[in-house]
Amino acid sequence: MLEHRGEAYRVDVHMPAGANPVEGWPAVLMLDAEGCFETAVEALQRMSRRSDATGVQPLVLMGLSASTRAPEARHRERDFGPRGA
């Protein structure tokens, strides 16, 4: 869990297998990830096996989501909307 301004957020991280490249891994941050992080990891793993055919390279995938699925405890408009929403 990550806390920011009194709110808790869940952070999921997928690291590619193998040694870290000298220049480091590219990374993607996935917002609102609680419902699809595992599916995204599986798709990434499948597609990056054949980088020559798919153009998808191994990368770090980070998922950020609310700490709970309870609708009354989520603040999607504030978290993902324009500043000040």
ABEGO torsion letter per residue (X at the ends): XBBBGGBBBBBBBBBBBEBBBAAEBBBBBBBGAAAAAAAAAAAAAAAAABAAAAGBBBBBBBBBBBABABAAABBAAAAABBBGX
